[in-house]
Amino acid sequence: MGRTEGLPVEGMADVHFRKLLDQSSREVPPQPLITDAPALLADHGAATYREFLRVPALSLGLFAVGPGHDDTQEPHSTDEVYVVVAGSAVLVVDEERTRVRGGSVAYVPAGVTHRFVDVSEDLRVLVVFAPPED
């Protein structure tokens, strides 16, 4: 999953995304933020992955794909946590296949091969990288 910096942000979640993105460029400690997750999910746009929070300790983004998506991601350089918000797919981690759906949580250590396959309905996954990927 690559970053989508610079993509236009429009619609209901515009103010939320902009406020979240502003956190990453601050010279002062980031401020706590509570946002409307349904608005972020609804206004994801066409991007497969959109990062919307980056602080020194972690980054948070949304991975969103439809049925039949071909996930070609490579292993990441940092640890990763997936929180499946909606949809259904199979998560392959180091060749072990596990069905995931809304409510599933998965941890993938840095450097481990993984991908989503058999996406059977629109998949929406919150993704936490700790620390953020370069």
Secondary structure as UniProt FT lines:
FT   TURN            5..6
FT   TURN            12..13
FT   HELIX           14..23
FT   TURN            24..25
FT   HELIX           37..42
FT   TURN            45..46
FT   STRAND          49..55
FT   TURN            56..57
FT   STRAND          58..65
FT   TURN            67..68
FT   STRAND          79..93
FT   TURN            94..95
FT   STRAND          96..101
FT   TURN            102..103
FT   STRAND          105..108
FT   TURN            110..111
FT   STRAND          114..130
//
